[in-house]
Amino acid sequence: MPTETQEETFTLEELLAGLKEVHRLILWNDDFNTFDHVIHCMMKYLDYSESQAEKIAWKVHTEGKCAVLEGSFTEMEIYRKILQQEGLTVSVE
């Protein structure tokens, strides 16, 4: 007996609203990445200045995590994968 599937449809406005939802890329503290490596990655991949990258590294060290970027889910996933390949502990919220 064939299984019936129901197709969901969305309006253009609903699709665009979903794309505008803001997600955050979170950098987490860990026991193996150095300050220099975190600073390097923030500058190279997220285009932060050295001073901004140092502030992020210290915030992660003292508070355990820091939101480093906001945007669409797709964009945050791309950066998450890049930073994970560099060994950083990151997630998308």
Biopython code that builds the backbone (N, CA, C, O; Angstrom):
import numpy as np
from Bio.PDB.StructureBuilder import StructureBuilder

atoms = [
    (1, "MET", "N", (0.832, -1.173, 0.000)),
    (1, "MET", "CA", (0.000, 0.000, 0.000)),
    (1, "MET", "C", (0.882, 1.243, 0.000)),
    (1, "MET", "O", (1.712, 1.394, 0.897)),
    (2, "PRO", "N", (0.730, 2.143, -0.982)),
    (2, "PRO", "CA", (1.575, 3.340, -1.061)),
    (2, "PRO", "C", (1.299, 4.311, 0.091)),
    (2, "PRO", "O", (0.171, 4.451, 0.564)),
    (3, "THR", "N", (2.359, 4.963, 0.514)),
    (3, "THR", "CA", (2.251, 5.950, 1.581)),
    (3, "THR", "C", (2.010, 7.317, 0.969)),
    (3, "THR", "O", (2.692, 7.713, 0.024)),
    (4, "GLU", "N", (1.042, 8.034, 1.508)),
    (4, "GLU", "CA", (0.759, 9.376, 1.010)),
    (4, "GLU", "C", (1.656, 10.381, 1.703)),
    (4, "GLU", "O", (1.875, 10.304, 2.912)),
    (5, "THR", "N", (2.174, 11.322, 0.932)),
    (5, "THR", "CA", (2.956, 12.405, 1.505)),
    (5, "THR", "C", (2.238, 13.707, 1.218)),
    (5, "THR", "O", (1.654, 13.896, 0.151)),
    (6, "GLN", "N", (2.294, 14.595, 2.188)),
    (6, "GLN", "CA", (1.661, 15.893, 2.021)),
    (6, "GLN", "C", (2.733, 16.923, 1.739)),
    (6, "GLN", "O", (3.720, 17.019, 2.468)),
    (7, "GLU", "N", (2.544, 17.681, 0.700)),
    (7, "GLU", "CA", (3.522, 18.687, 0.301)),
    (7, "GLU", "C", (3.238, 19.998, 1.032)),
    (7, "GLU", "O", (2.112, 20.495, 1.023)),
    (8, "GLU", "N", (4.283, 20.553, 1.670)),
    (8, "GLU", "CA", (4.134, 21.847, 2.338)),
    (8, "GLU", "C", (4.424, 22.950, 1.343)),
    (8, "GLU", "O", (5.350, 22.848, 0.538)),
    (9, "THR", "N", (3.635, 23.997, 1.400)),
    (9, "THR", "CA", (3.890, 25.156, 0.543)),
    (9, "THR", "C", (4.039, 26.389, 1.412)),
    (9, "THR", "O", (3.401, 26.516, 2.457)),
    (10, "PHE", "N", (4.890, 27.291, 0.962)),
    (10, "PHE", "CA", (5.151, 28.520, 1.694)),
    (10, "PHE", "C", (5.016, 29.703, 0.746)),
    (10, "PHE", "O", (5.296, 29.592, -0.447)),
    (11, "THR", "N", (4.587, 30.826, 1.285)),
    (11, "THR", "CA", (4.534, 32.040, 0.481)),
    (11, "THR", "C", (5.942, 32.625, 0.405)),
    (11, "THR", "O", (6.812, 32.260, 1.196)),
    (12, "LEU", "N", (6.161, 33.511, -0.528)),
    (12, "LEU", "CA", (7.458, 34.175, -0.668)),
    (12, "LEU", "C", (7.803, 34.945, 0.613)),
    (12, "LEU", "O", (8.952, 34.948, 1.055)),
    (13, "GLU", "N", (6.801, 35.591, 1.196)),
    (13, "GLU", "CA", (7.034, 36.347, 2.429)),
    (13, "GLU", "C", (7.498, 35.426, 3.559)),
    (13, "GLU", "O", (8.391, 35.792, 4.324)),
    (14, "GLU", "N", (6.899, 34.234, 3.672)),
    (14, "GLU", "CA", (7.306, 33.280, 4.704)),
    (14, "GLU", "C", (8.738, 32.802, 4.487)),
    (14, "GLU", "O", (9.500, 32.671, 5.445)),
    (15, "LEU", "N", (9.104, 32.544, 3.248)),
    (15, "LEU", "CA", (10.465, 32.111, 2.942)),
    (15, "LEU", "C", (11.477, 33.203, 3.267)),
    (15, "LEU", "O", (12.522, 32.933, 3.859)),
    (16, "LEU", "N", (11.165, 34.435, 2.877)),
    (16, "LEU", "CA", (12.081, 35.543, 3.139)),
    (16, "LEU", "C", (12.201, 35.818, 4.630)),
    (16, "LEU", "O", (13.287, 36.141, 5.112)),
    (17, "ALA", "N", (11.111, 35.697, 5.363)),
    (17, "ALA", "CA", (11.161, 35.903, 6.815)),
    (17, "ALA", "C", (12.069, 34.866, 7.462)),
    (17, "ALA", "O", (12.811, 35.190, 8.390)),
    (18, "GLY", "N", (12.022, 33.630, 6.988)),
    (18, "GLY", "CA", (12.886, 32.582, 7.518)),
    (18, "GLY", "C", (14.350, 32.859, 7.243)),
    (18, "GLY", "O", (15.211, 32.546, 8.064)),
    (19, "LEU", "N", (14.632, 33.440, 6.099)),
    (19, "LEU", "CA", (16.016, 33.763, 5.759)),
    (19, "LEU", "C", (16.553, 34.919, 6.586)),
    (19, "LEU", "O", (17.759, 35.003, 6.821)),
    (20, "LYS", "N", (15.690, 35.798, 7.024)),
    (20, "LYS", "CA", (16.120, 36.968, 7.782)),
    (20, "LYS", "C", (16.352, 36.648, 9.256)),
    (20, "LYS", "O", (16.899, 37.470, 9.991)),
    (21, "GLU", "N", (15.946, 35.481, 9.682)),
    (21, "GLU", "CA", (16.159, 35.118, 11.071)),
    (21, "GLU", "C", (17.650, 35.160, 11.374)),
    (21, "GLU", "O", (18.464, 34.614, 10.629)),
    (22, "VAL", "N", (17.991, 35.808, 12.467)),
    (22, "VAL", "CA", (19.391, 36.009, 12.814)),
    (22, "VAL", "C", (19.894, 34.848, 13.667)),
    (22, "VAL", "O", (19.285, 34.477, 14.670)),
    (23, "HIS", "N", (20.993, 34.303, 13.249)),
    (23, "HIS", "CA", (21.679, 33.250, 14.003)),
    (23, "HIS", "C", (23.046, 33.787, 14.407)),
    (23, "HIS", "O", (23.590, 34.694, 13.776)),
    (24, "ARG", "N", (23.584, 33.206, 15.471)),
    (24, "ARG", "CA", (24.881, 33.658, 15.975)),
    (24, "ARG", "C", (25.886, 32.520, 15.940)),
    (24, "ARG", "O", (25.573, 31.366, 16.234)),
    (25, "LEU", "N", (27.099, 32.886, 15.571)),
    (25, "LEU", "CA", (28.214, 31.949, 15.612)),
    (25, "LEU", "C", (28.910, 32.141, 16.953)),
    (25, "LEU", "O", (29.398, 33.227, 17.264)),
    (26, "ILE", "N", (28.949, 31.066, 17.747)),
    (26, "ILE", "CA", (29.501, 31.132, 19.095)),
    (26, "ILE", "C", (30.855, 30.434, 19.126)),
    (26, "ILE", "O", (30.987, 29.289, 18.692)),
    (27, "LEU", "N", (31.856, 31.137, 19.643)),
    (27, "LEU", "CA", (33.183, 30.578, 19.860)),
    (27, "LEU", "C", (33.281, 30.190, 21.325)),
    (27, "LEU", "O", (33.030, 31.008, 22.210)),
    (28, "TRP", "N", (33.649, 28.928, 21.581)),
    (28, "TRP", "CA", (33.715, 28.386, 22.938)),
    (28, "TRP", "C", (35.149, 28.250, 23.411)),
    (28, "TRP", "O", (36.060, 28.029, 22.614)),
    (29, "ASN", "N", (35.340, 28.383, 24.701)),
    (29, "ASN", "CA", (36.636, 28.164, 25.311)),
    (29, "ASN", "C", (36.979, 26.670, 25.258)),
    (29, "ASN", "O", (36.095, 25.823, 25.382)),
    (30, "ASP", "N", (38.238, 26.361, 25.076)),
    (30, "ASP", "CA", (38.696, 24.971, 25.130)),
    (30, "ASP", "C", (40.086, 24.947, 25.738)),
    (30, "ASP", "O", (40.668, 25.992, 26.027)),
    (31, "ASP", "N", (40.601, 23.770, 25.925)),
    (31, "ASP", "CA", (41.895, 23.627, 26.590)),
    (31, "ASP", "C", (43.061, 23.415, 25.628)),
    (31, "ASP", "O", (44.177, 23.140, 26.069)),
    (32, "PHE", "N", (42.823, 23.536, 24.327)),
    (32, "PHE", "CA", (43.915, 23.219, 23.410)),
    (32, "PHE", "C", (44.254, 24.312, 22.406)),
    (32, "PHE", "O", (45.334, 24.251, 21.818)),
    (33, "ASN", "N", (43.405, 25.305, 22.172)),
    (33, "ASN", "CA", (43.752, 26.377, 21.240)),
    (33, "ASN", "C", (44.419, 27.526, 21.984)),
    (33, "ASN", "O", (43.978, 27.933, 23.059)),
    (34, "THR", "N", (45.485, 28.036, 21.391)),
    (34, "THR", "CA", (46.217, 29.145, 22.000)),
    (34, "THR", "C", (45.538, 30.472, 21.671)),
    (34, "THR", "O", (44.755, 30.571, 20.726)),
    (35, "PHE", "N", (45.854, 31.482, 22.467)),
    (35, "PHE", "CA", (45.348, 32.821, 22.176)),
    (35, "PHE", "C", (45.773, 33.247, 20.776)),
    (35, "PHE", "O", (44.973, 33.797, 20.019)),
    (36, "ASP", "N", (47.022, 32.994, 20.439)),
    (36, "ASP", "CA", (47.532, 33.397, 19.128)),
    (36, "ASP", "C", (46.748, 32.756, 17.990)),
    (36, "ASP", "O", (46.455, 33.409, 16.989)),
    (37, "HIS", "N", (46.409, 31.479, 18.143)),
    (37, "HIS", "CA", (45.669, 30.787, 17.087)),
    (37, "HIS", "C", (44.256, 31.359, 16.950)),
    (37, "HIS", "O", (43.776, 31.578, 15.837)),
    (38, "VAL", "N", (43.597, 31.598, 18.077)),
    (38, "VAL", "CA", (42.246, 32.179, 18.038)),
    (38, "VAL", "C", (42.294, 33.558, 17.392)),
    (38, "VAL", "O", (41.470, 33.870, 16.532)),
    (39, "ILE", "N", (43.242, 34.375, 17.796)),
    (39, "ILE", "CA", (43.381, 35.721, 17.224)),
    (39, "ILE", "C", (43.638, 35.650, 15.730)),
    (39, "ILE", "O", (43.032, 36.388, 14.952)),
    (40, "HIS", "N", (44.540, 34.758, 15.328)),
    (40, "HIS", "CA", (44.841, 34.569, 13.912)),
    (40, "HIS", "C", (43.584, 34.213, 13.121)),
    (40, "HIS", "O", (43.329, 34.793, 12.065)),
    (41, "CYS", "N", (42.800, 33.262, 13.627)),
    (41, "CYS", "CA", (41.583, 32.823, 12.921)),
    (41, "CYS", "C", (40.542, 33.928, 12.843)),
    (41, "CYS", "O", (39.888, 34.091, 11.812)),
    (42, "MET", "N", (40.379, 34.691, 13.921)),
    (42, "MET", "CA", (39.405, 35.789, 13.917)),
    (42, "MET", "C", (39.787, 36.852, 12.887)),
    (42, "MET", "O", (38.924, 37.429, 12.226)),
    (43, "MET", "N", (41.078, 37.101, 12.761)),
    (43, "MET", "CA", (41.547, 38.098, 11.798)),
    (43, "MET", "C", (41.447, 37.564, 10.368)),
    (43, "MET", "O", (40.980, 38.269, 9.473)),
    (44, "LYS", "N", (41.882, 36.326, 10.154)),
    (44, "LYS", "CA", (41.939, 35.760, 8.807)),
    (44, "LYS", "C", (40.550, 35.491, 8.228)),
    (44, "LYS", "O", (40.284, 35.842, 7.079)),
    (45, "TYR", "N", (39.664, 34.873, 9.009)),
    (45, "TYR", "CA", (38.391, 34.428, 8.465)),
    (45, "TYR", "C", (37.228, 35.376, 8.729)),
    (45, "TYR", "O", (36.289, 35.432, 7.935)),
    (46, "LEU", "N", (37.274, 36.122, 9.829)),
    (46, "LEU", "CA", (36.160, 37.011, 10.156)),
    (46, "LEU", "C", (36.518, 38.486, 10.000)),
    (46, "LEU", "O", (35.707, 39.362, 10.304)),
    (47, "ASP", "N", (37.722, 38.755, 9.531)),
    (47, "ASP", "CA", (38.166, 40.110, 9.197)),
    (47, "ASP", "C", (38.158, 41.068, 10.390)),
    (47, "ASP", "O", (37.909, 42.262, 10.223)),
    (48, "TYR", "N", (38.426, 40.556, 11.583)),
    (48, "TYR", "CA", (38.560, 41.412, 12.750)),
    (48, "TYR", "C", (39.956, 42.021, 12.779)),
    (48, "TYR", "O", (40.911, 41.439, 12.264)),
    (49, "SER", "N", (40.061, 43.197, 13.385)),
    (49, "SER", "CA", (41.380, 43.793, 13.601)),
    (49, "SER", "C", (42.072, 42.994, 14.701)),
    (49, "SER", "O", (41.437, 42.202, 15.398)),
    (50, "GLU", "N", (43.366, 43.206, 14.847)),
    (50, "GLU", "CA", (44.097, 42.487, 15.886)),
    (50, "GLU", "C", (43.547, 42.815, 17.274)),
    (50, "GLU", "O", (43.416, 41.930, 18.119)),
    (51, "SER", "N", (43.232, 44.074, 17.504)),
    (51, "SER", "CA", (42.690, 44.508, 18.789)),
    (51, "SER", "C", (41.335, 43.854, 19.074)),
    (51, "SER", "O", (41.089, 43.388, 20.187)),
    (52, "GLN", "N", (40.462, 43.820, 18.072)),
    (52, "GLN", "CA", (39.150, 43.184, 18.237)),
    (52, "GLN", "C", (39.301, 41.690, 18.495)),
    (52, "GLN", "O", (38.616, 41.129, 19.351)),
    (53, "ALA", "N", (40.196, 41.049, 17.754)),
    (53, "ALA", "CA", (40.414, 39.607, 17.906)),
    (53, "ALA", "C", (40.955, 39.282, 19.297)),
    (53, "ALA", "O", (40.578, 38.268, 19.885)),
    (54, "GLU", "N", (41.840, 40.136, 19.829)),
    (54, "GLU", "CA", (42.362, 39.934, 21.178)),
    (54, "GLU", "C", (41.245, 40.037, 22.215)),
    (54, "GLU", "O", (41.204, 39.244, 23.155)),
    (55, "LYS", "N", (40.346, 40.998, 22.056)),
    (55, "LYS", "CA", (39.216, 41.156, 22.972)),
    (55, "LYS", "C", (38.321, 39.913, 22.943)),
    (55, "LYS", "O", (37.848, 39.462, 23.986)),
    (56, "ILE", "N", (38.093, 39.370, 21.764)),
    (56, "ILE", "CA", (37.290, 38.148, 21.632)),
    (56, "ILE", "C", (37.977, 37.000, 22.363)),
    (56, "ILE", "O", (37.336, 36.268, 23.118)),
    (57, "ALA", "N", (39.278, 36.843, 22.139)),
    (57, "ALA", "CA", (40.020, 35.756, 22.778)),
    (57, "ALA", "C", (39.935, 35.860, 24.299)),
    (57, "ALA", "O", (39.750, 34.852, 24.981)),
    (58, "TRP", "N", (40.070, 37.073, 24.832)),
    (58, "TRP", "CA", (39.989, 37.250, 26.287)),
    (58, "TRP", "C", (38.580, 36.989, 26.806)),
    (58, "TRP", "O", (38.412, 36.405, 27.876)),
    (59, "LYS", "N", (37.567, 37.418, 26.053)),
    (59, "LYS", "CA", (36.191, 37.184, 26.486)),
    (59, "LYS", "C", (35.888, 35.690, 26.521)),
    (59, "LYS", "O", (35.254, 35.206, 27.458)),
    (60, "VAL", "N", (36.334, 34.969, 25.514)),
    (60, "VAL", "CA", (36.138, 33.515, 25.484)),
    (60, "VAL", "C", (36.855, 32.875, 26.674)),
    (60, "VAL", "O", (36.319, 31.978, 27.325)),
    (61, "HIS", "N", (38.064, 33.343, 26.945)),
    (61, "HIS", "CA", (38.850, 32.791, 28.048)),
    (61, "HIS", "C", (38.190, 33.046, 29.405)),
    (61, "HIS", "O", (38.170, 32.162, 30.261)),
    (62, "THR", "N", (37.657, 34.238, 29.600)),
    (62, "THR", "CA", (37.109, 34.603, 30.910)),
    (62, "THR", "C", (35.647, 34.213, 31.083)),
    (62, "THR", "O", (35.227, 33.873, 32.189)),
    (63, "GLU", "N", (34.861, 34.257, 30.002)),
    (63, "GLU", "CA", (33.423, 33.990, 30.113)),
    (63, "GLU", "C", (33.015, 32.615, 29.573)),
    (63, "GLU", "O", (31.884, 32.175, 29.781)),
    (64, "GLY", "N", (33.923, 31.951, 28.891)),
    (64, "GLY", "CA", (33.626, 30.614, 28.371)),
    (64, "GLY", "C", (33.113, 30.568, 26.954)),
    (64, "GLY", "O", (33.185, 29.528, 26.301)),
    (65, "LYS", "N", (32.592, 31.687, 26.466)),
    (65, "LYS", "CA", (32.110, 31.733, 25.085)),
    (65, "LYS", "C", (31.939, 33.181, 24.660)),
    (65, "LYS", "O", (31.940, 34.094, 25.486)),
    (66, "CYS", "N", (31.789, 33.375, 23.336)),
    (66, "CYS", "CA", (31.581, 34.715, 22.796)),
    (66, "CYS", "C", (30.904, 34.587, 21.439)),
    (66, "CYS", "O", (31.314, 33.777, 20.608)),
    (67, "ALA", "N", (29.867, 35.390, 21.216)),
    (67, "ALA", "CA", (29.250, 35.463, 19.886)),
    (67, "ALA", "C", (30.191, 36.273, 18.999)),
    (67, "ALA", "O", (30.503, 37.424, 19.306)),
    (68, "VAL", "N", (30.642, 35.674, 17.903)),
    (68, "VAL", "CA", (31.634, 36.341, 17.061)),
    (68, "VAL", "C", (31.067, 36.819, 15.727)),
    (68, "VAL", "O", (31.721, 37.578, 15.012)),
    (69, "LEU", "N", (29.847, 36.375, 15.386)),
    (69, "LEU", "CA", (29.273, 36.757, 14.101)),
    (69, "LEU", "C", (27.776, 36.513, 14.135)),
    (69, "LEU", "O", (27.314, 35.579, 14.791)),
    (70, "GLU", "N", (27.012, 37.345, 13.431)),
    (70, "GLU", "CA", (25.572, 37.157, 13.300)),
    (70, "GLU", "C", (25.198, 37.189, 11.829)),
    (70, "GLU", "O", (25.808, 37.904, 11.034)),
    (71, "GLY", "N", (24.179, 36.399, 11.474)),
    (71, "GLY", "CA", (23.712, 36.385, 10.098)),
    (71, "GLY", "C", (22.757, 35.240, 9.862)),
    (71, "GLY", "O", (22.183, 34.691, 10.802)),
    (72, "SER", "N", (22.590, 34.886, 8.615)),
    (72, "SER", "CA", (21.686, 33.790, 8.267)),
    (72, "SER", "C", (22.279, 32.460, 8.734)),
    (72, "SER", "O", (23.485, 32.340, 8.950)),
    (73, "PHE", "N", (21.413, 31.480, 8.883)),
    (73, "PHE", "CA", (21.866, 30.162, 9.311)),
    (73, "PHE", "C", (22.893, 29.607, 8.334)),
    (73, "PHE", "O", (23.912, 29.057, 8.751)),
    (74, "THR", "N", (22.637, 29.745, 7.051)),
    (74, "THR", "CA", (23.548, 29.215, 6.033)),
    (74, "THR", "C", (24.922, 29.858, 6.137)),
    (74, "THR", "O", (25.943, 29.174, 6.072)),
    (75, "GLU", "N", (24.943, 31.167, 6.298)),
    (75, "GLU", "CA", (26.219, 31.880, 6.423)),
    (75, "GLU", "C", (26.972, 31.428, 7.678)),
    (75, "GLU", "O", (28.181, 31.201, 7.636)),
    (76, "MET", "N", (26.245, 31.300, 8.796)),
    (76, "MET", "CA", (26.889, 30.891, 10.047)),
    (76, "MET", "C", (27.429, 29.470, 9.948)),
    (76, "MET", "O", (28.485, 29.170, 10.505)),
    (77, "GLU", "N", (26.718, 28.596, 9.247)),
    (77, "GLU", "CA", (27.178, 27.219, 9.065)),
    (77, "GLU", "C", (28.472, 27.171, 8.254)),
    (77, "GLU", "O", (29.358, 26.364, 8.536)),
    (78, "ILE", "N", (28.574, 28.026, 7.259)),
    (78, "ILE", "CA", (29.802, 28.077, 6.454)),
    (78, "ILE", "C", (30.984, 28.471, 7.332)),
    (78, "ILE", "O", (32.031, 27.824, 7.296)),
    (79, "TYR", "N", (30.817, 29.530, 8.118)),
    (79, "TYR", "CA", (31.899, 29.967, 8.999)),
    (79, "TYR", "C", (32.179, 28.945, 10.093)),
    (79, "TYR", "O", (33.332, 28.759, 10.484)),
    (80, "ARG", "N", (31.140, 28.280, 10.591)),
    (80, "ARG", "CA", (31.341, 27.242, 11.607)),
    (80, "ARG", "C", (32.242, 26.149, 11.062)),
    (80, "ARG", "O", (33.173, 25.715, 11.740)),
    (81, "LYS", "N", (31.976, 25.705, 9.855)),
    (81, "LYS", "CA", (32.777, 24.638, 9.250)),
    (81, "LYS", "C", (34.219, 25.083, 9.028)),
    (81, "LYS", "O", (35.152, 24.315, 9.264)),
    (82, "ILE", "N", (34.399, 26.306, 8.581)),
    (82, "ILE", "CA", (35.750, 26.832, 8.357)),
    (82, "ILE", "C", (36.529, 26.869, 9.666)),
    (82, "ILE", "O", (37.666, 26.403, 9.733)),
    (83, "LEU", "N", (35.912, 27.426, 10.708)),
    (83, "LEU", "CA", (36.611, 27.559, 11.985)),
    (83, "LEU", "C", (36.828, 26.207, 12.648)),
    (83, "LEU", "O", (37.840, 26.006, 13.321)),
    (84, "GLN", "N", (35.895, 25.276, 12.470)),
    (84, "GLN", "CA", (36.107, 23.928, 13.007)),
    (84, "GLN", "C", (37.278, 23.245, 12.323)),
    (84, "GLN", "O", (38.026, 22.505, 12.962)),
    (85, "GLN", "N", (37.444, 23.486, 11.030)),
    (85, "GLN", "CA", (38.597, 22.905, 10.327)),
    (85, "GLN", "C", (39.904, 23.460, 10.866)),
    (85, "GLN", "O", (40.947, 22.814, 10.755)),
    (86, "GLU", "N", (39.857, 24.653, 11.448)),
    (86, "GLU", "CA", (41.033, 25.252, 12.075)),
    (86, "GLU", "C", (41.214, 24.769, 13.507)),
    (86, "GLU", "O", (42.174, 25.152, 14.178)),
    (87, "GLY", "N", (40.293, 23.927, 13.979)),
    (87, "GLY", "CA", (40.415, 23.364, 15.311)),
    (87, "GLY", "C", (39.677, 24.112, 16.411)),
    (87, "GLY", "O", (39.755, 23.734, 17.580)),
    (88, "LEU", "N", (38.954, 25.180, 16.044)),
    (88, "LEU", "CA", (38.227, 25.949, 17.042)),
    (88, "LEU", "C", (36.920, 25.254, 17.395)),
    (88, "LEU", "O", (36.360, 24.508, 16.591)),
    (89, "THR", "N", (36.447, 25.507, 18.603)),
    (89, "THR", "CA", (35.174, 24.946, 19.063)),
    (89, "THR", "C", (34.113, 26.017, 18.860)),
    (89, "THR", "O", (34.094, 27.027, 19.563)),
    (90, "VAL", "N", (33.231, 25.789, 17.894)),
    (90, "VAL", "CA", (32.205, 26.769, 17.531)),
    (90, "VAL", "C", (30.859, 26.084, 17.338)),
    (90, "VAL", "O", (30.788, 24.894, 17.031)),
    (91, "SER", "N", (29.802, 26.853, 17.523)),
    (91, "SER", "CA", (28.448, 26.350, 17.292)),
    (91, "SER", "C", (27.594, 27.485, 16.761)),
    (91, "SER", "O", (27.984, 28.651, 16.821)),
    (92, "VAL", "N", (26.427, 27.136, 16.242)),
    (92, "VAL", "CA", (25.471, 28.133, 15.734)),
    (92, "VAL", "C", (24.240, 28.097, 16.617)),
    (92, "VAL", "O", (23.678, 27.034, 16.877)),
    (93, "GLU", "N", (23.826, 29.271, 17.075)),
    (93, "GLU", "CA", (22.595, 29.396, 17.865)),
    (93, "GLU", "C", (21.597, 30.238, 17.103)),
    (93, "GLU", "O", (20.489, 30.471, 17.586)),
]
sb = StructureBuilder()
sb.init_structure("model")
sb.init_model(0)
sb.init_chain("A")
sb.init_seg("    ")
for serial, (resi, resn, name, xyz) in enumerate(atoms, 1):
    if name == "N":
        sb.init_residue(resn, " ", resi, " ")
    sb.init_atom(name, np.array(xyz, "f"), 0.0, 1.0, " ", f" {name:<3s}", serial, name[0])
structure = sb.get_structure()
